[in-house]
Amino acid sequence: MEGSIVSRIQLPRTTEMRVAVHETNPRMRRRLREPMDTQTPFGQLIITIARRKWFLLAMVVFGGALAGLVGFSRPAVFEATTQVIVDSSMRTAPDGTGGQDMLDTSIDNHLTMLLSQGHLRRVVAALRKTEADQQADVGGSVAQGSAPEAPTEKRSFAADLLDRILLHGSDDAAELKTLRRGLRVGQELRSRVITVGFSDKDPVRAALVANTFARVYVDDLARNSQTADRAELASIVAALPTVQSDLAEATDRLEEYRLSHGTVDQGAADNAARETADLNQQLALSKADLTTTESRLQKIQDLQKSGASPAALADVIGSPALADLLAHPADNTAGNDPAGAINREIEQGIARIAAEASTYRAQIAALETRKNVLEAVVTDTAGRLSGMRALEPKVTILTQRYNELLTRQQDLSRRIASPSSGVSIISTAWPPRNPKSLSPVYLIPPGMVVFGLIGGILVLLGNRLDQTLRGEAETETALGFPCLGLLPKVSRPSARRLQQLVLGQQQSIYSRAAMSLLVNATPLQARGRPSQVVLVTSSDQSDGKTELAWSLALAATRLGGRVLFIDFDRHDARLTSDFVSEFSILKPHRSFGDYAKGRCDLEGVISSMPEIGVDFMAAPALSDDLLKLLFTMDAPRQFMDRLGSVYSFVVLNGPPGLGGPESRLLAGWADSVLFAVRWAKTPRNVARGVLELLQPEEPGSVPVGTVLTQVNLKQHAAYHFGDGGDLLLVGA
């Protein structure tokens, strides 16, 4: 039955839920505080940092020590640099434009080739050859009987070089990776200078690798240029006989053509062409006139066949005399036959038009004859000129090609004799004296700053994620119930120590805190009653509930009257057993379970502790079901009234709220309920859930207040809450 009820208890969720603020019960003396708003966010940040200053200081010191240790554990790194310069001929383009663009492109090409995989492999091969030469020198010196000290030192340097750069020559990828790691290649501003640097812990090794890197690149470019020039020279030498033979053949053909066709007058040919053009123009005009004349004759014939009037014929013929005759026939005819005169005039007009057509035909024939003659002359001249024009350009082109090949041959021979790579070394690397890496001392401040920031972030993150309760106002805001005060932390609490703190040292901080809680927990309406009943409970066993209950019982003895402590917690029995063993006259053999079952009377279940003035009722045995006892007990109100007639203050040490609903049933027996919340330990969501089950929202319910237990007052003061904990320290 108990397990089924416990399973229905809703444990708090992990998400923060809104807390409903309970109305202050008129029987509870302490009213709810308003949420803290006196501190600004910046002030809260300062307080948080000040509270964790020792942690932050430890992080800063640790960061500085770690950075210094890392800096001192790493050897100093030296960088040797060599510089090469690009040929200045690349600065000007052939057309005089784009010189800077060509320079930038050339430098980009050189940078790309310097960092290429092929060049890195050639550098590794050159370093291997250097190692082999050094080993050969060492062997020769030993064979000649020379002193071995210097060769041994050389051999050690060479072996160290291979260990660093070539990794014993076992893995090409590792060699290239090691070489690339210490390499730096870049252009100096926007100049033609390219800097090659290599970093290593040995300055001599760094200078050797940097010089080898630049020398291999320059030599490789010169060798490639010489090879290309030789290949081009070979092709030119092979092509020269062919070009020379073609030139001789073309020259012979041109001379032969000139001898066979004679000299051509270019001016006569041009005049003939111009005259031909004029004839074509005249011929076109004559043909147009002939066409017009023949069209008029054809139209006249058509009009005559159709029987047209003389006036229509006169319009086509266009004769002024015929037009005048038709207009005034009587005035223009000598005889009496005007029709005959008109006909004769028409026939004369037709004959005149026919004569014009014959003239045009003769003119066209003459022009065409002259045109044919001129075209024959032009054709002959053009044929003779075309032959020469076809031969002369070929001779010119072959002559130019032959001269170019001879010039290129001489240029290539000169370049092969003194090859050039287009770049040259202007500054070789020397072993540097000053290391490139920073001194380990300069790493300590950044390490301290970084770890200080990390510590600050951890502090803020921990403060943000902290779901426990520390301040009274914070507890009231988070739980929605009034916080009656706090109880300081006691190291290794025992019965004798609590008795000394509360009763023996009445001005101690602990005694004043316990008395303040007792006064705040006393309901107003209960002061007129003969007794006051207070239930003390919590959410878990470790919240200091039993310590709070005994402290209240001890403090109540100072007010006079009899005090009764009833224990309902059968699991947290260590402190209670200590009180029984220290102050009880007789060990109790009966418990509340025996009284509830009617096995004994009230006097038989209560044992006395006269030294501290508290009577004690033991908790039921573990075999007894406390929930069943509370449900089946007859007249619990009469039981409490009977106790009230004897005792002025009754403390009920109830079981934890997470263990079951027993505490909720016991709340009906009490005048007020004190809920213990362990300082900086109890999660607020767990405490909130148990409190909601402990007091439902109904009128006339028992007032519930919270108490912060096991409070570290020194740490509490660092939060600057300004609550009862600070007042206790001020009054100490």
Protein Blocks (a to p, Z undefined) as FASTA:
>chain_A
ZZmmmmmpccddfbdcddddddddfkbmbdcddddfkbcfklmmmmmmmmmmmmmmmmmm
mmmmmmmmmmmmpccdddddddddddfklmpcfkopaklmmmmmmmmmmmmmmmpmklmm
mmmmmmmmmmmmmmmmmmmmmmnopafklmmmmmmmmmmmmmmmnnnolamklmmmmmmm
mgccddehjbfbdcdddddfblklmmmmmmmmmmmmmmmmmmmmmmmmmmmmmmmmmmmm
mmmmmmmmmmmmmmmmmmmnopadfklmmmmmmmmmmmmmmmmmmmmmmmmmmmmmmmmm
mmmmnopafklmmmmnopaklmmmmmmmmlmpfblclklmmmmmmmmmmmmmmmmmmmmm
mmmmmmmmmmmmmmmmmmmmmmmmmmmmmmmmmmmmmmmmmmmmmmmmmmmmmmmmmcce
hiacfbdcdddfbdfbdcfklmmmmmmmmmmmmmmmmmmmmmmmpcbdfbfklmmmmnop
acfbdcdddehiafklmmmmmmmmmmbmklmmmmmmmmmmpcfklmmpmbdcdddddfbf
klommmmmmmmmmmmmmngpadddddfbfklmmlmmmmmmmmmmbdcfbdfklmmnopac
fklmpccdfknopacdddddfkbcfklmmmmpghkllmmmmmmmmpmbdcdddddfklom
klmmmmmmpmbdcddddehkbcfklmmmmmmmmmccdehiacdddddehiafklmmmnon
opaklmmmmmZZ
